[in-house]
Amino acid sequence: MLKHAYENPQSPGRVIVLGSGGVVGKRLAKSLQSKNIDMLGIERKDCDLGSAHAVEFLKGHFQENDSLVFLSAITPDKGQGIQAFQDNIALARNVFEALQQKPVGHVLLFSSEAIFPMTSELLREDSCLCPSDLYGLMHLTREKLFQTLSVPLGILRSTLIFGPGDTHNSYGPNRFLREALDQQTITLFGGGEEKRSHVFVDDVVELTIKALRHKSTGTLNMCPAPTVSFFDIAKSIQKSLNSDVTIIQKPRSSAITHRYFDNENLYRAFPDFRFMDLNDGIQRMLKGTQEAK
């Protein structure tokens, strides 16, 4: 659960965004700048956070009143298995060591709903943490590591993010739209019955800025409820394109599983926030994708 240091939101001092070259990082940086919030973006071309000199580089940029947003991670589409796990822990360790030696005023660590077990039970911030794969274990390890820092820490756990410009090709809205635009088809496993939570990238950015302005600590699941099936997502994209997109069903290789979240704690922390409707998000993703071409 989140706790606010500032009941009434205040503009943070400087915000350092680690991972400003990614989809969330880019949109977060742009939003901060549009709100006249001082921002320093650090991406891989500026510093490889897994490298030997990363700690000294970060210490040279950290200031005691900074707010740090730690987005950087190797996502499953970029690498899986033990090597990606080790690389993700290595870059987190360097950020951790830099913060130990030169603390900042507030840290927001991005994590994932993959830290929860694959269960159909209703998931809350304090639900059992039992990852089913190395990606989830990596995020849980990073959470536990950063919780030992003597720095105000907020942990933001995201579900599957979608939106224009997202390069991840994971099963869901991003992949379905690419397939529909490029091949006039959308491929589902089985009937696409599985229900999952999907969050629009701008909602992630908005929640991050709210947590910065309140100097929030604790944990927050950024996972919209109710969840929707992959079939419903495919039908929404098919309808949005208003074209002859064919939905193809392939044999599934695993059992049907569902994911459900409780948003009570999120709305208690931010009563004026509401997630974007999935269909509206798909419309905005389509518009942004078409404008980028």
Backbone torsions as a table, in degrees:
resi	resn	phi	psi	omega
1	MET	NA	149.1	179.9
2	LEU	-90.4	144.3	169.8
3	LYS	-124.3	140.5	-177.1
4	HIS	-102.2	128.6	171.4
5	ALA	-71.3	-34.3	179.0
6	TYR	-113.8	111.6	178.4
7	GLU	-65.0	-40.2	173.9
8	ASN	-97.3	125.9	-174.9
9	PRO	-58.6	140.8	176.8
10	GLN	-127.1	149.8	176.5
11	SER	-68.8	125.6	178.5
12	PRO	-67.8	164.9	172.2
13	GLY	-70.0	-132.8	177.8
14	ARG	-77.1	139.4	177.1
15	VAL	-110.8	123.1	174.5
16	ILE	-97.9	125.6	-179.9
17	VAL	-109.1	107.8	175.3
18	LEU	-87.0	113.4	-174.7
19	GLY	104.5	32.8	-176.7
20	SER	-73.9	-5.2	177.8
21	GLY	-88.3	-10.2	179.6
22	GLY	-83.0	176.1	-176.0
23	VAL	-62.3	-49.0	178.4
24	VAL	-66.4	-43.7	-178.1
25	GLY	-60.5	-42.8	179.4
26	LYS	-62.8	-45.3	-177.6
27	ARG	-71.7	-33.5	176.5
28	LEU	-66.2	-46.0	179.4
29	ALA	-59.8	-44.0	-179.9
30	LYS	-63.5	-41.6	-179.2
31	SER	-67.3	-41.5	177.7
32	LEU	-60.7	-44.3	-179.7
33	GLN	-64.4	-38.5	-179.8
34	SER	-66.7	-22.4	178.9
35	LYS	-97.5	10.5	179.2
36	ASN	59.1	36.1	174.5
37	ILE	-97.1	124.5	-179.1
38	ASP	-57.9	131.1	-172.4
39	MET	-142.0	138.5	172.1
40	LEU	-122.4	115.6	177.7
41	GLY	-95.3	133.1	177.1
42	ILE	-125.2	121.1	178.3
43	GLU	-123.8	-179.4	-171.5
44	ARG	-59.4	-35.7	-179.3
45	LYS	-66.8	-22.7	177.1
46	ASP	-83.0	-39.6	-179.3
47	CYS	-163.2	129.3	171.6
48	ASP	-80.4	107.4	-174.2
49	LEU	-64.3	-15.1	177.3
50	GLY	-91.1	-0.8	-175.4
51	SER	-83.6	167.5	-175.9
52	ALA	-67.2	-27.3	-176.5
53	HIS	-95.2	4.3	-174.4
54	ALA	-62.7	-40.2	-177.1
55	VAL	-61.1	-47.1	-179.9
56	GLU	-66.0	-37.4	178.2
57	PHE	-61.3	-47.9	-177.7
58	LEU	-66.2	-43.5	178.9
59	LYS	-58.5	-32.4	179.3
60	GLY	-71.5	-13.7	-178.6
61	HIS	-111.0	-22.0	-176.8
62	PHE	-72.3	139.9	172.4
63	GLN	-128.0	152.2	-169.6
64	GLU	-63.0	-24.2	-179.1
65	ASN	-99.3	5.8	179.4
66	ASP	-68.8	153.8	164.2
67	SER	-107.7	131.5	-176.9
68	LEU	-111.8	125.9	173.9
69	VAL	-108.3	114.1	-175.3
70	PHE	-101.0	98.4	-179.4
71	LEU	-99.7	-24.0	-167.1
72	SER	-59.6	128.9	175.9
73	ALA	-167.2	150.5	171.1
74	ILE	-85.6	112.8	-177.0
75	THR	-82.4	160.8	-175.9
76	PRO	-55.8	-30.0	179.5
77	ASP	-71.3	-17.7	178.8
78	LYS	-96.9	-16.7	-179.5
79	GLY	172.1	142.1	179.0
80	GLN	-133.0	171.3	177.4
81	GLY	90.0	-172.1	-171.9
82	ILE	-66.1	-33.2	-178.8
83	GLN	-66.5	-45.2	177.8
84	ALA	-63.2	-39.0	177.2
85	PHE	-59.6	-50.0	-178.2
86	GLN	-63.6	-40.6	-179.9
87	ASP	-65.3	-39.8	178.4
88	ASN	-66.0	-40.0	177.9
89	ILE	-67.6	-37.8	-179.2
90	ALA	-63.2	-44.6	-179.2
91	LEU	-70.2	-34.0	176.3
92	ALA	-67.0	-38.3	179.1
93	ARG	-61.7	-40.5	179.9
94	ASN	-65.3	-41.8	176.9
95	VAL	-64.0	-42.3	178.5
96	PHE	-59.3	-46.8	-178.6
97	GLU	-65.5	-37.6	177.7
98	ALA	-64.3	-40.0	179.4
99	LEU	-70.3	-33.8	176.4
100	GLN	-62.5	-42.1	-176.1
101	GLN	-82.2	-29.5	179.8
102	LYS	-142.6	84.4	-176.0
103	PRO	-65.5	153.8	173.0
104	VAL	-110.9	-176.9	-175.1
105	GLY	-83.6	-21.9	-174.0
106	HIS	-165.6	137.5	178.5
107	VAL	-125.6	133.0	168.4
108	LEU	-113.5	114.5	179.6
109	LEU	-99.4	124.7	175.7
110	PHE	-83.1	131.5	178.2
111	SER	-129.3	-161.1	-172.8
112	SER	-144.5	151.2	174.2
113	GLU	-69.5	-4.1	176.0
114	ALA	-67.9	-9.9	176.9
115	ILE	-72.9	-15.6	178.9
116	PHE	-87.4	154.5	175.7
117	PRO	-68.6	159.2	176.6
118	MET	-79.5	95.0	-175.2
119	THR	-140.1	156.2	176.5
120	SER	-93.6	4.2	177.1
121	GLU	-71.1	154.0	179.7
122	LEU	-67.3	127.1	-175.1
123	LEU	-102.0	132.6	176.2
124	ARG	-125.4	173.9	-178.7
125	GLU	-58.1	-33.2	-176.9
126	ASP	-99.0	16.2	176.6
127	SER	-67.5	163.5	179.5
128	CYS	-56.0	133.3	178.1
129	LEU	-100.0	107.7	-176.2
130	CYS	-150.6	81.7	-176.0
131	PRO	-61.4	149.9	179.9
132	SER	-102.1	-2.6	179.2
133	ASP	-149.0	174.0	-176.6
134	LEU	-66.9	-30.8	178.8
135	TYR	-64.0	-45.7	177.2
136	GLY	-65.4	-40.2	178.3
137	LEU	-62.6	-37.8	177.4
138	MET	-60.2	-47.5	-179.1
139	HIS	-65.6	-38.7	178.0
140	LEU	-64.1	-41.1	178.1
141	THR	-61.6	-43.0	178.9
142	ARG	-65.7	-39.0	176.3
143	GLU	-59.5	-49.8	-177.2
144	LYS	-63.3	-38.7	179.2
145	LEU	-62.8	-49.6	-175.4
146	PHE	-71.3	-23.2	177.5
147	GLN	-69.4	-12.0	176.8
148	THR	-88.3	-4.8	178.2
149	LEU	-73.8	148.2	174.4
150	SER	-94.2	53.4	180.0
151	VAL	-132.9	137.9	175.9
152	PRO	-55.0	121.5	-171.1
153	LEU	-124.8	128.4	169.5
154	GLY	-114.6	136.7	180.0
155	ILE	-114.8	120.3	-179.0
156	LEU	-108.9	112.3	-178.2
157	ARG	-98.6	118.4	-176.9
158	SER	-101.0	146.6	168.0
159	THR	-88.4	-162.6	-177.3
160	LEU	-65.9	120.6	-176.2
161	ILE	-94.6	138.5	174.5
162	PHE	-135.5	158.1	179.2
163	GLY	159.1	170.4	-179.0
164	PRO	-63.8	139.3	178.2
165	GLY	84.5	-3.3	-179.5
166	ASP	-72.5	123.1	-176.9
167	THR	-88.9	-9.0	179.1
168	HIS	-67.4	138.1	-177.5
169	ASN	-113.8	35.5	-179.3
170	SER	-71.9	156.1	-179.1
171	TYR	-57.9	117.9	-177.5
172	GLY	146.5	-158.4	-172.0
173	PRO	-53.8	-44.1	-177.3
174	ASN	-61.7	-48.8	-179.6
175	ARG	-67.7	-42.6	-177.9
176	PHE	-60.1	-42.4	-179.6
177	LEU	-66.5	-41.3	178.5
178	ARG	-61.5	-45.4	179.5
179	GLU	-61.3	-43.3	-177.4
180	ALA	-64.3	-41.2	-178.7
181	LEU	-73.9	-37.6	-174.4
182	ASP	-88.1	-35.1	-171.0
183	GLN	-123.5	-4.1	-176.8
184	GLN	60.8	26.9	177.1
185	THR	-138.5	157.7	170.0
186	ILE	-132.2	125.6	-175.9
187	THR	-102.1	124.2	177.4
188	LEU	-111.2	151.0	170.7
189	PHE	-88.5	123.4	-174.0
190	GLY	60.2	-137.2	178.0
191	GLY	-94.9	11.9	-178.6
192	GLY	64.5	34.2	-173.7
193	GLU	-72.6	-24.9	-174.1
194	GLU	-57.9	135.0	177.2
195	LYS	-100.5	130.8	-179.3
196	ARG	-136.8	164.7	175.2
197	SER	-99.7	135.3	178.4
198	HIS	-131.4	135.2	-176.0
199	VAL	-120.4	133.0	179.5
200	PHE	-72.5	141.3	-172.6
201	VAL	-57.6	-36.1	-178.8
202	ASP	-68.8	-28.0	174.5
203	ASP	-67.1	-39.6	177.5
204	VAL	-61.3	-44.3	179.1
205	VAL	-62.6	-45.0	-178.8
206	GLU	-61.8	-44.0	-179.8
207	LEU	-66.1	-36.5	178.6
208	THR	-63.4	-44.3	-179.6
209	ILE	-67.9	-36.7	175.9
210	LYS	-61.5	-43.7	179.5
211	ALA	-65.5	-34.1	175.6
212	LEU	-66.4	-44.5	-176.2
213	ARG	-69.7	-28.0	177.6
214	HIS	-94.6	-3.2	-174.0
215	LYS	49.2	57.7	-172.4
216	SER	-79.3	142.9	174.8
217	THR	-127.2	161.6	-176.4
218	GLY	103.9	-155.6	-176.2
219	THR	-123.4	149.7	178.4
220	LEU	-145.4	129.1	173.8
221	ASN	-90.1	118.3	177.2
222	MET	-95.9	69.1	-170.7
223	CYS	-134.2	101.3	-175.9
224	PRO	-59.2	145.9	170.6
225	ALA	-127.5	144.5	2.3
226	PRO	-77.7	162.4	177.2
227	THR	-82.2	165.0	-178.9
228	VAL	-131.8	157.8	-179.6
229	SER	-83.4	156.4	176.4
230	PHE	-63.7	-31.3	176.8
231	PHE	-62.8	-44.1	179.4
232	ASP	-63.3	-36.6	176.9
233	ILE	-64.0	-45.9	179.4
234	ALA	-60.6	-42.8	178.9
235	LYS	-65.1	-37.4	178.7
236	SER	-64.0	-42.7	178.1
237	ILE	-67.0	-41.9	178.0
238	GLN	-57.9	-43.9	179.6
239	LYS	-68.8	-39.4	-178.2
240	SER	-64.5	-36.0	-179.1
241	LEU	-78.2	-20.8	178.5
242	ASN	51.2	44.3	-178.3
243	SER	-141.1	179.0	-176.1
244	ASP	-82.8	67.1	175.8
245	VAL	-89.7	126.6	-178.2
246	THR	-98.1	131.9	175.5
247	ILE	-93.9	119.2	-177.8
248	ILE	-104.1	136.4	178.1
249	GLN	-110.3	125.7	177.0
250	LYS	-111.3	153.7	179.1
251	PRO	-57.4	137.8	178.0
252	ARG	-82.4	151.9	-179.8
253	SER	-107.2	-1.2	179.7
254	SER	-144.0	166.6	-177.5
255	ALA	-69.6	156.0	177.1
256	ILE	-71.5	128.9	177.3
257	THR	-131.9	151.3	179.8
258	HIS	-124.4	163.5	-178.3
259	ARG	-136.4	127.0	-178.8
260	TYR	-130.2	139.7	-178.1
261	PHE	-126.9	150.9	176.0
262	ASP	-106.0	122.2	-177.7
263	ASN	-96.0	11.1	-175.7
264	GLU	-56.6	-45.6	-177.4
265	ASN	-68.8	-34.7	178.1
266	LEU	-64.3	-46.3	-177.8
267	TYR	-73.6	-22.6	173.3
268	ARG	-70.9	-38.8	180.0
269	ALA	-72.6	-39.4	-176.6
270	PHE	-133.0	80.1	-173.4
271	PRO	-60.4	-25.8	-176.7
272	ASP	-90.4	1.8	-177.7
273	PHE	-92.8	140.7	170.5
274	ARG	-139.6	138.1	177.8
275	PHE	-66.4	148.2	175.5
276	MET	-67.7	138.7	174.8
277	ASP	-59.1	138.4	-176.3
278	LEU	-56.8	-43.0	-179.2
279	ASN	-64.4	-38.9	176.6
280	ASP	-65.9	-38.9	178.1
281	GLY	-63.3	-40.3	178.2
282	ILE	-64.8	-39.8	177.2
283	GLN	-61.2	-42.4	180.0
284	ARG	-69.7	-36.7	176.8
285	MET	-63.9	-42.8	178.9
286	LEU	-63.1	-46.2	-179.8
287	LYS	-61.2	-45.4	179.7
288	GLY	-64.8	-38.0	179.2
289	THR	-66.7	-42.7	179.7
290	GLN	-67.6	-38.4	179.2
291	GLU	-67.0	-28.1	-178.3
292	ALA	-77.0	-16.5	-177.1
293	LYS	-81.0	NA	NA
